[in-house]
């Protein structure tokens, strides 16, 4: 059975924030706190989007009226899964238990 690296995308809402950098830092910190006791092996980073015009990378965070929506990437290794779909289900289950009420979407599954 092969091993996989599963990358999940999540949307994180932060209230009462002043700047984009603060919002990204707070989102990563809050996600880390919620993942720490049970799933501290999940790597967290700010998501990036591709600009449709210049094809450059853009930060996937937005601040409007002191409320931010931050896109986070959560990466986790899944060992001895039956298939890519099985690895994605395992990752969503583990991360989803720690991050209740946070939307998750499978972004990428790569075999190690």
MIPADO-571765 format. One record per residue (C-alpha): x, y, z; residue in three letters. Coordinates in Angstrom, 2 decimals, m for minus. Each point is the difference from the previous one (the first is absolute). Example, Ala and Ser with C-alpha at 12.3 -4.5 7.8 and 13.67 -1.06 7.14 Angstrom:
BEGIN
12.30 | m4.50 | 7.80 | ALA
1.37 | 3.44 | m0.66 | SER
//
This chain:
BEGIN
0.00 | 0.00 | 0.00 | UNK
1.47 | 3.36 | m1.02 | UNK
0.43 | 3.17 | 2.05 | UNK
m1.48 | 3.35 | m1.04 | UNK
0.28 | 3.72 | 0.69 | UNK
m3.45 | 1.61 | 0.12 | UNK
m0.44 | 3.76 | m0.28 | UNK
m3.29 | 1.42 | 1.26 | UNK
m1.26 | 3.54 | m0.50 | UNK
m2.01 | 1.71 | 2.72 | UNK
m1.76 | 3.32 | 0.43 | UNK
0.60 | 1.80 | 3.29 | UNK
m2.03 | 3.04 | 1.16 | UNK
1.63 | 2.53 | 2.34 | UNK
m1.92 | 2.89 | 1.58 | UNK
1.36 | 3.35 | 1.25 | UNK
3.19 | m0.02 | m2.04 | UNK
1.82 | 3.08 | m1.27 | UNK
2.35 | m1.26 | m2.71 | UNK
0.45 | m2.86 | m2.42 | UNK
3.25 | m1.15 | 1.63 | UNK
m1.66 | m0.09 | 3.42 | UNK
m2.89 | m2.04 | m1.40 | UNK
2.32 | m2.61 | m1.53 | UNK
2.05 | m0.27 | 3.20 | UNK
m3.08 | m0.35 | 2.19 | UNK
m1.55 | m2.62 | m2.29 | UNK
3.17 | m2.14 | 0.00 | UNK
0.31 | 0.37 | 3.78 | UNK
m3.63 | m0.93 | 0.69 | UNK
0.14 | m3.00 | m2.33 | UNK
3.22 | m1.16 | 1.66 | UNK
m1.54 | 0.25 | 3.46 | UNK
m3.00 | m2.09 | m1.04 | UNK
2.16 | m2.61 | m1.75 | UNK
2.73 | m0.14 | 2.66 | UNK
m1.10 | m2.63 | 2.51 | UNK
m1.36 | m2.60 | m2.41 | UNK
1.48 | 0.78 | m3.42 | UNK
3.19 | 1.98 | 0.54 | UNK
1.60 | m1.72 | m3.03 | UNK
m2.16 | 2.04 | m2.41 | UNK
1.98 | 2.80 | m1.65 | UNK
m1.81 | 3.33 | m0.38 | UNK
0.76 | 2.82 | m2.42 | UNK
m1.80 | 2.89 | m1.64 | UNK
m1.59 | m0.88 | m3.31 | UNK
0.94 | 1.65 | m3.27 | UNK
m2.15 | 0.61 | m3.08 | UNK
1.05 | 0.48 | m3.60 | UNK
m0.85 | 3.38 | m1.53 | UNK
m2.14 | m0.56 | m3.11 | UNK
1.59 | 2.99 | m1.75 | UNK
3.73 | m0.10 | 0.76 | UNK
0.26 | m3.63 | 1.20 | UNK
1.88 | 1.21 | 3.08 | UNK
m0.75 | m1.22 | 3.51 | UNK
m2.43 | 1.88 | 2.23 | UNK
m0.63 | m0.38 | 3.70 | UNK
m3.29 | m1.82 | 0.60 | UNK
m1.21 | 2.34 | 2.72 | UNK
m2.48 | 2.85 | m0.08 | UNK
m0.84 | 2.61 | 2.63 | UNK
m3.31 | 1.91 | m0.19 | UNK
m1.50 | 2.01 | 2.87 | UNK
2.57 | m1.35 | 2.49 | UNK
m1.02 | m3.60 | m0.83 | UNK
2.36 | m2.29 | m1.89 | UNK
m0.39 | m3.16 | m2.03 | UNK
3.30 | m1.87 | m0.16 | UNK
0.71 | m3.04 | m2.14 | UNK
2.29 | m2.50 | 1.72 | UNK
1.77 | m3.06 | m1.37 | UNK
0.23 | m2.97 | 2.35 | UNK
2.44 | m2.74 | m1.01 | UNK
0.03 | m3.44 | 1.55 | UNK
1.79 | m3.28 | m0.71 | UNK
m2.26 | m3.06 | m0.12 | UNK
1.74 | m3.36 | 0.30 | UNK
m1.15 | m3.31 | m1.49 | UNK
m3.20 | 1.19 | m1.68 | UNK
m1.79 | m2.18 | m2.56 | UNK
m0.34 | 2.76 | m2.61 | UNK
0.13 | 3.76 | m0.52 | UNK
m3.69 | 0.24 | 0.90 | UNK
0.56 | m1.98 | 3.19 | UNK
2.93 | 2.25 | 0.98 | UNK
m2.16 | 3.10 | m0.61 | UNK
m2.80 | m1.41 | 2.20 | UNK
2.46 | m0.77 | 2.80 | UNK
1.49 | 3.50 | m0.12 | UNK
m3.41 | 1.71 | m0.06 | UNK
m1.13 | m2.13 | 2.93 | UNK
3.06 | 0.73 | 2.15 | UNK
0.12 | 3.72 | m0.75 | UNK
m3.79 | 0.35 | 0.06 | UNK
m0.21 | m1.38 | 3.54 | UNK
2.43 | 2.66 | 1.26 | UNK
m1.42 | 2.86 | m2.09 | UNK
m3.73 | m0.38 | 0.48 | UNK
m2.18 | 2.41 | m1.99 | UNK
2.89 | 0.94 | m2.32 | UNK
m0.60 | m0.77 | m3.69 | UNK
2.61 | m2.35 | m1.52 | UNK
0.67 | m0.92 | m3.61 | UNK
2.56 | m2.45 | m1.38 | UNK
2.45 | 2.02 | m2.09 | UNK
2.57 | m2.64 | m0.93 | UNK
0.97 | m3.60 | 0.74 | UNK
3.53 | m1.15 | m0.89 | UNK
1.50 | m3.44 | 0.44 | UNK
3.31 | m0.09 | 1.93 | UNK
//
